[in-house]
Amino acid sequence: MAGLAIVTGLTQYLRDVRSEMKKVVWPSRPELVASTIIVIVTVLFFSVYIAGLDALFAEGVNLIATAFGAKGT
């Protein structure tokens, strides 16, 4: 009997999903392309920014280590 309840529940779930997917307003192709470009540019900007901070902090750590007698890398 439990197997029937699982099948019934799954069937109802899939009907609900299908119903909700019909309500979705999908973006147009130009909106999708514009959003994708914005995401790519943003990711590239923050990647360069974080890489710059990483290099700056690494250099700062090397300067501090060298000032205290450790060999820099």
Biopython code that builds the backbone (N, CA, C, O; Angstrom):
import numpy as np
from Bio.PDB.StructureBuilder import StructureBuilder

atoms = [
    (1, "MET", "N", (0.813, -1.188, 0.000)),
    (1, "MET", "CA", (0.000, 0.000, 0.000)),
    (1, "MET", "C", (0.863, 1.261, 0.000)),
    (1, "MET", "O", (0.480, 2.274, -0.585)),
    (2, "ALA", "N", (2.030, 1.205, 0.655)),
    (2, "ALA", "CA", (2.905, 2.372, 0.713)),
    (2, "ALA", "C", (3.447, 2.708, -0.673)),
    (2, "ALA", "O", (3.672, 3.877, -0.986)),
    (3, "GLY", "N", (3.655, 1.690, -1.500)),
    (3, "GLY", "CA", (4.158, 1.924, -2.852)),
    (3, "GLY", "C", (3.191, 2.751, -3.674)),
    (3, "GLY", "O", (3.614, 3.601, -4.457)),
    (4, "LEU", "N", (1.891, 2.513, -3.505)),
    (4, "LEU", "CA", (0.868, 3.269, -4.220)),
    (4, "LEU", "C", (0.876, 4.732, -3.776)),
    (4, "LEU", "O", (0.706, 5.631, -4.600)),
    (5, "ALA", "N", (1.070, 4.968, -2.493)),
    (5, "ALA", "CA", (1.116, 6.339, -1.968)),
    (5, "ALA", "C", (2.310, 7.090, -2.538)),
    (5, "ALA", "O", (2.211, 8.279, -2.840)),
    (6, "ILE", "N", (3.434, 6.404, -2.685)),
    (6, "ILE", "CA", (4.634, 7.036, -3.250)),
    (6, "ILE", "C", (4.385, 7.424, -4.699)),
    (6, "ILE", "O", (4.721, 8.534, -5.111)),
    (7, "VAL", "N", (3.798, 6.517, -5.476)),
    (7, "VAL", "CA", (3.514, 6.789, -6.885)),
    (7, "VAL", "C", (2.511, 7.933, -7.006)),
    (7, "VAL", "O", (2.674, 8.813, -7.851)),
    (8, "THR", "N", (1.489, 7.926, -6.179)),
    (8, "THR", "CA", (0.482, 8.994, -6.209)),
    (8, "THR", "C", (1.109, 10.335, -5.844)),
    (8, "THR", "O", (0.840, 11.352, -6.484)),
    (9, "GLY", "N", (1.940, 10.326, -4.818)),
    (9, "GLY", "CA", (2.615, 11.562, -4.403)),
    (9, "GLY", "C", (3.539, 12.090, -5.477)),
    (9, "GLY", "O", (3.578, 13.295, -5.726)),
    (10, "LEU", "N", (4.286, 11.200, -6.121)),
    (10, "LEU", "CA", (5.204, 11.601, -7.180)),
    (10, "LEU", "C", (4.435, 12.154, -8.376)),
    (10, "LEU", "O", (4.835, 13.154, -8.972)),
    (11, "THR", "N", (3.341, 11.505, -8.719)),
    (11, "THR", "CA", (2.519, 11.968, -9.835)),
    (11, "THR", "C", (1.972, 13.367, -9.553)),
    (11, "THR", "O", (1.997, 14.233, -10.428)),
    (12, "GLN", "N", (1.485, 13.586, -8.347)),
    (12, "GLN", "CA", (0.959, 14.909, -7.986)),
    (12, "GLN", "C", (2.068, 15.957, -8.004)),
    (12, "GLN", "O", (1.861, 17.082, -8.460)),
    (13, "TYR", "N", (3.233, 15.587, -7.511)),
    (13, "TYR", "CA", (4.375, 16.502, -7.515)),
    (13, "TYR", "C", (4.718, 16.912, -8.942)),
    (13, "TYR", "O", (4.917, 18.097, -9.211)),
    (14, "LEU", "N", (4.790, 15.954, -9.857)),
    (14, "LEU", "CA", (5.122, 16.264, -11.244)),
    (14, "LEU", "C", (4.047, 17.125, -11.901)),
    (14, "LEU", "O", (4.374, 17.994, -12.709)),
    (15, "ARG", "N", (2.775, 16.906, -11.574)),
    (15, "ARG", "CA", (1.699, 17.764, -12.083)),
    (15, "ARG", "C", (1.866, 19.192, -11.577)),
    (15, "ARG", "O", (1.700, 20.150, -12.332)),
    (16, "ASP", "N", (2.196, 19.326, -10.294)),
    (16, "ASP", "CA", (2.402, 20.656, -9.716)),
    (16, "ASP", "C", (3.591, 21.365, -10.368)),
    (16, "ASP", "O", (3.528, 22.561, -10.650)),
    (17, "VAL", "N", (4.662, 20.629, -10.601)),
    (17, "VAL", "CA", (5.840, 21.209, -11.253)),
    (17, "VAL", "C", (5.479, 21.697, -12.644)),
    (17, "VAL", "O", (5.845, 22.805, -13.035)),
    (18, "ARG", "N", (4.768, 20.879, -13.381)),
    (18, "ARG", "CA", (4.362, 21.257, -14.740)),
    (18, "ARG", "C", (3.479, 22.503, -14.707)),
    (18, "ARG", "O", (3.639, 23.398, -15.538)),
    (19, "SER", "N", (2.564, 22.564, -13.766)),
    (19, "SER", "CA", (1.682, 23.719, -13.631)),
    (19, "SER", "C", (2.481, 24.987, -13.320)),
    (19, "SER", "O", (2.233, 26.039, -13.908)),
    (20, "GLU", "N", (3.428, 24.884, -12.406)),
    (20, "GLU", "CA", (4.242, 26.048, -12.038)),
    (20, "GLU", "C", (5.153, 26.480, -13.181)),
    (20, "GLU", "O", (5.375, 27.676, -13.370)),
    (21, "MET", "N", (5.679, 25.539, -13.939)),
    (21, "MET", "CA", (6.560, 25.880, -15.055)),
    (21, "MET", "C", (5.814, 26.650, -16.148)),
    (21, "MET", "O", (6.424, 27.433, -16.877)),
    (22, "LYS", "N", (4.515, 26.437, -16.266)),
    (22, "LYS", "CA", (3.718, 27.183, -17.237)),
    (22, "LYS", "C", (3.575, 28.646, -16.832)),
    (22, "LYS", "O", (3.300, 29.494, -17.681)),
    (23, "LYS", "N", (3.755, 28.955, -15.549)),
    (23, "LYS", "CA", (3.638, 30.322, -15.046)),
    (23, "LYS", "C", (4.927, 31.120, -15.173)),
    (23, "LYS", "O", (4.924, 32.340, -15.007)),
    (24, "VAL", "N", (6.028, 30.436, -15.466)),
    (24, "VAL", "CA", (7.332, 31.091, -15.525)),
    (24, "VAL", "C", (7.391, 32.008, -16.748)),
    (24, "VAL", "O", (6.991, 31.626, -17.848)),
    (25, "VAL", "N", (7.896, 33.220, -16.535)),
    (25, "VAL", "CA", (8.121, 34.146, -17.641)),
    (25, "VAL", "C", (9.603, 34.064, -17.980)),
    (25, "VAL", "O", (10.446, 34.541, -17.220)),
    (26, "TRP", "N", (9.917, 33.461, -19.113)),
    (26, "TRP", "CA", (11.298, 33.253, -19.509)),
    (26, "TRP", "C", (11.841, 34.523, -20.155)),
    (26, "TRP", "O", (11.101, 35.226, -20.843)),
    (27, "PRO", "N", (13.120, 34.827, -19.946)),
    (27, "PRO", "CA", (13.690, 36.036, -20.565)),
    (27, "PRO", "C", (13.829, 35.854, -22.079)),
    (27, "PRO", "O", (13.959, 34.740, -22.587)),
    (28, "SER", "N", (13.795, 36.987, -22.773)),
    (28, "SER", "CA", (14.007, 36.932, -24.218)),
    (28, "SER", "C", (15.498, 36.703, -24.482)),
    (28, "SER", "O", (16.323, 36.831, -23.578)),
    (29, "ARG", "N", (15.827, 36.370, -25.708)),
    (29, "ARG", "CA", (17.226, 36.119, -26.050)),
    (29, "ARG", "C", (18.107, 37.348, -25.793)),
    (29, "ARG", "O", (19.181, 37.200, -25.211)),
    (30, "PRO", "N", (17.689, 38.568, -26.207)),
    (30, "PRO", "CA", (18.538, 39.738, -25.907)),
    (30, "PRO", "C", (18.735, 39.968, -24.402)),
    (30, "PRO", "O", (19.827, 40.347, -23.979)),
    (31, "GLU", "N", (17.697, 39.744, -23.594)),
    (31, "GLU", "CA", (17.840, 39.885, -22.140)),
    (31, "GLU", "C", (18.819, 38.857, -21.591)),
    (31, "GLU", "O", (19.633, 39.166, -20.721)),
    (32, "LEU", "N", (18.737, 37.641, -22.100)),
    (32, "LEU", "CA", (19.616, 36.573, -21.650)),
    (32, "LEU", "C", (21.072, 36.871, -22.005)),
    (32, "LEU", "O", (21.972, 36.675, -21.188)),
    (33, "VAL", "N", (21.293, 37.345, -23.232)),
    (33, "VAL", "CA", (22.654, 37.675, -23.674)),
    (33, "VAL", "C", (23.212, 38.827, -22.837)),
    (33, "VAL", "O", (24.361, 38.775, -22.398)),
    (34, "ALA", "N", (22.397, 39.869, -22.614)),
    (34, "ALA", "CA", (22.850, 41.016, -21.820)),
    (34, "ALA", "C", (23.187, 40.595, -20.392)),
    (34, "ALA", "O", (24.207, 41.015, -19.845)),
    (35, "SER", "N", (22.348, 39.781, -19.799)),
    (35, "SER", "CA", (22.604, 39.322, -18.434)),
    (35, "SER", "C", (23.867, 38.465, -18.360)),
    (35, "SER", "O", (24.646, 38.575, -17.413)),
    (36, "THR", "N", (24.061, 37.616, -19.362)),
    (36, "THR", "CA", (25.249, 36.774, -19.396)),
    (36, "THR", "C", (26.513, 37.611, -19.510)),
    (36, "THR", "O", (27.509, 37.335, -18.842)),
    (37, "ILE", "N", (26.473, 38.631, -20.355)),
    (37, "ILE", "CA", (27.642, 39.515, -20.516)),
    (37, "ILE", "C", (27.936, 40.237, -19.209)),
    (37, "ILE", "O", (29.096, 40.361, -18.817)),
    (38, "ILE", "N", (26.901, 40.711, -18.536)),
    (38, "ILE", "CA", (27.091, 41.401, -17.254)),
    (38, "ILE", "C", (27.733, 40.466, -16.236)),
    (38, "ILE", "O", (28.636, 40.874, -15.506)),
    (39, "VAL", "N", (27.282, 39.231, -16.180)),
    (39, "VAL", "CA", (27.846, 38.259, -15.233)),
    (39, "VAL", "C", (29.314, 37.986, -15.566)),
    (39, "VAL", "O", (30.152, 37.964, -14.665)),
    (40, "ILE", "N", (29.633, 37.780, -16.832)),
    (40, "ILE", "CA", (31.017, 37.486, -17.226)),
    (40, "ILE", "C", (31.930, 38.661, -16.906)),
    (40, "ILE", "O", (33.020, 38.466, -16.367)),
    (41, "VAL", "N", (31.501, 39.884, -17.231)),
    (41, "VAL", "CA", (32.320, 41.072, -16.947)),
    (41, "VAL", "C", (32.512, 41.239, -15.441)),
    (41, "VAL", "O", (33.611, 41.562, -14.989)),
    (42, "THR", "N", (31.459, 41.021, -14.669)),
    (42, "THR", "CA", (31.559, 41.147, -13.213)),
    (42, "THR", "C", (32.522, 40.116, -12.634)),
    (42, "THR", "O", (33.344, 40.443, -11.779)),
    (43, "VAL", "N", (32.422, 38.884, -13.094)),
    (43, "VAL", "CA", (33.325, 37.827, -12.611)),
    (43, "VAL", "C", (34.771, 38.156, -12.971)),
    (43, "VAL", "O", (35.666, 37.992, -12.142)),
    (44, "LEU", "N", (35.005, 38.613, -14.185)),
    (44, "LEU", "CA", (36.369, 38.973, -14.589)),
    (44, "LEU", "C", (36.906, 40.131, -13.746)),
    (44, "LEU", "O", (38.058, 40.105, -13.314)),
    (45, "PHE", "N", (36.069, 41.146, -13.513)),
    (45, "PHE", "CA", (36.495, 42.293, -12.714)),
    (45, "PHE", "C", (36.913, 41.848, -11.308)),
    (45, "PHE", "O", (37.996, 42.197, -10.839)),
    (46, "PHE", "N", (36.058, 41.084, -10.645)),
    (46, "PHE", "CA", (36.368, 40.672, -9.283)),
    (46, "PHE", "C", (37.527, 39.679, -9.238)),
    (46, "PHE", "O", (38.262, 39.643, -8.250)),
    (47, "SER", "N", (37.706, 38.877, -10.279)),
    (47, "SER", "CA", (38.856, 37.969, -10.335)),
    (47, "SER", "C", (40.154, 38.760, -10.380)),
    (47, "SER", "O", (41.104, 38.448, -9.661)),
    (48, "VAL", "N", (40.192, 39.782, -11.225)),
    (48, "VAL", "CA", (41.392, 40.618, -11.322)),
    (48, "VAL", "C", (41.605, 41.379, -10.017)),
    (48, "VAL", "O", (42.735, 41.491, -9.542)),
    (49, "TYR", "N", (40.537, 41.896, -9.439)),
    (49, "TYR", "CA", (40.621, 42.636, -8.180)),
    (49, "TYR", "C", (41.180, 41.760, -7.053)),
    (49, "TYR", "O", (42.092, 42.170, -6.336)),
    (50, "ILE", "N", (40.634, 40.569, -6.907)),
    (50, "ILE", "CA", (41.093, 39.664, -5.855)),
    (50, "ILE", "C", (42.519, 39.188, -6.115)),
    (50, "ILE", "O", (43.308, 39.059, -5.180)),
    (51, "ALA", "N", (42.854, 38.927, -7.378)),
    (51, "ALA", "CA", (44.231, 38.532, -7.697)),
    (51, "ALA", "C", (45.201, 39.661, -7.348)),
    (51, "ALA", "O", (46.298, 39.409, -6.849)),
    (52, "GLY", "N", (44.794, 40.899, -7.609)),
    (52, "GLY", "CA", (45.636, 42.047, -7.254)),
    (52, "GLY", "C", (45.826, 42.167, -5.758)),
    (52, "GLY", "O", (46.938, 42.402, -5.285)),
    (53, "LEU", "N", (44.748, 42.007, -5.015)),
    (53, "LEU", "CA", (44.863, 42.044, -3.548)),
    (53, "LEU", "C", (45.751, 40.914, -3.042)),
    (53, "LEU", "O", (46.556, 41.110, -2.132)),
    (54, "ASP", "N", (45.601, 39.730, -3.634)),
    (54, "ASP", "CA", (46.419, 38.588, -3.232)),
    (54, "ASP", "C", (47.900, 38.882, -3.454)),
    (54, "ASP", "O", (48.728, 38.613, -2.584)),
    (55, "ALA", "N", (48.229, 39.432, -4.616)),
    (55, "ALA", "CA", (49.627, 39.762, -4.921)),
    (55, "ALA", "C", (50.136, 40.845, -3.972)),
    (55, "ALA", "O", (51.273, 40.780, -3.506)),
    (56, "LEU", "N", (49.301, 41.835, -3.686)),
    (56, "LEU", "CA", (49.693, 42.915, -2.779)),
    (56, "LEU", "C", (49.953, 42.388, -1.369)),
    (56, "LEU", "O", (50.963, 42.728, -0.752)),
    (57, "PHE", "N", (49.058, 41.572, -0.870)),
    (57, "PHE", "CA", (49.251, 41.010, 0.466)),
    (57, "PHE", "C", (50.444, 40.059, 0.518)),
    (57, "PHE", "O", (51.171, 40.035, 1.511)),
    (58, "ALA", "N", (50.650, 39.282, -0.530)),
    (58, "ALA", "CA", (51.807, 38.378, -0.572)),
    (58, "ALA", "C", (53.105, 39.180, -0.523)),
    (58, "ALA", "O", (54.049, 38.815, 0.177)),
    (59, "GLU", "N", (53.134, 40.274, -1.274)),
    (59, "GLU", "CA", (54.334, 41.124, -1.254)),
    (59, "GLU", "C", (54.517, 41.738, 0.122)),
    (59, "GLU", "O", (55.642, 41.830, 0.613)),
    (60, "GLY", "N", (53.430, 42.159, 0.750)),
    (60, "GLY", "CA", (53.519, 42.721, 2.102)),
    (60, "GLY", "C", (54.039, 41.709, 3.109)),
    (60, "GLY", "O", (54.868, 42.045, 3.955)),
    (61, "VAL", "N", (53.564, 40.479, 3.027)),
    (61, "VAL", "CA", (54.034, 39.424, 3.924)),
    (61, "VAL", "C", (55.516, 39.150, 3.684)),
    (61, "VAL", "O", (56.278, 38.968, 4.633)),
    (62, "ASN", "N", (55.924, 39.121, 2.411)),
    (62, "ASN", "CA", (57.348, 38.908, 2.100)),
    (62, "ASN", "C", (58.211, 40.037, 2.654)),
    (62, "ASN", "O", (59.296, 39.782, 3.177)),
    (63, "LEU", "N", (57.748, 41.278, 2.547)),
    (63, "LEU", "CA", (58.515, 42.408, 3.086)),
    (63, "LEU", "C", (58.649, 42.303, 4.603)),
    (63, "LEU", "O", (59.722, 42.544, 5.155)),
    (64, "ILE", "N", (57.570, 41.947, 5.261)),
    (64, "ILE", "CA", (57.600, 41.803, 6.732)),
    (64, "ILE", "C", (58.519, 40.644, 7.118)),
    (64, "ILE", "O", (59.312, 40.761, 8.053)),
    (65, "ALA", "N", (58.413, 39.522, 6.396)),
    (65, "ALA", "CA", (59.264, 38.366, 6.712)),
    (65, "ALA", "C", (60.734, 38.692, 6.482)),
    (65, "ALA", "O", (61.595, 38.291, 7.265)),
    (66, "THR", "N", (61.016, 39.414, 5.413)),
    (66, "THR", "CA", (62.398, 39.787, 5.107)),
    (66, "THR", "C", (62.923, 40.750, 6.189)),
    (66, "THR", "O", (64.087, 40.665, 6.578)),
    (67, "ALA", "N", (62.084, 41.644, 6.661)),
    (67, "ALA", "CA", (62.503, 42.602, 7.693)),
    (67, "ALA", "C", (62.849, 41.889, 8.999)),
    (67, "ALA", "O", (63.650, 42.400, 9.782)),
    (68, "PHE", "N", (62.265, 40.732, 9.244)),
    (68, "PHE", "CA", (62.547, 39.977, 10.459)),
    (68, "PHE", "C", (63.542, 38.849, 10.240)),
    (68, "PHE", "O", (63.691, 37.975, 11.094)),
    (69, "GLY", "N", (64.218, 38.863, 9.109)),
    (69, "GLY", "CA", (65.313, 37.911, 8.897)),
    (69, "GLY", "C", (64.976, 36.665, 8.122)),
    (69, "GLY", "O", (65.874, 35.861, 7.869)),
    (70, "ALA", "N", (63.750, 36.457, 7.732)),
    (70, "ALA", "CA", (63.417, 35.274, 6.937)),
    (70, "ALA", "C", (63.736, 35.543, 5.474)),
    (70, "ALA", "O", (63.722, 36.691, 5.031)),
    (71, "LYS", "N", (64.021, 34.491, 4.732)),
    (71, "LYS", "CA", (64.300, 34.650, 3.307)),
    (71, "LYS", "C", (62.974, 34.768, 2.566)),
    (71, "LYS", "O", (62.068, 33.965, 2.793)),
    (72, "GLY", "N", (62.847, 35.754, 1.685)),
    (72, "GLY", "CA", (61.628, 35.948, 0.881)),
    (72, "GLY", "C", (61.578, 34.926, -0.234)),
    (72, "GLY", "O", (62.596, 34.337, -0.598)),
    (73, "THR", "N", (60.400, 34.723, -0.767)),
    (73, "THR", "CA", (60.248, 33.758, -1.869)),
    (73, "THR", "C", (60.336, 34.446, -3.192)),
    (73, "THR", "O", (60.231, 33.797, -4.233)),
]
sb = StructureBuilder()
sb.init_structure("model")
sb.init_model(0)
sb.init_chain("A")
sb.init_seg("    ")
for serial, (resi, resn, name, xyz) in enumerate(atoms, 1):
    if name == "N":
        sb.init_residue(resn, " ", resi, " ")
    sb.init_atom(name, np.array(xyz, "f"), 0.0, 1.0, " ", f" {name:<3s}", serial, name[0])
structure = sb.get_structure()
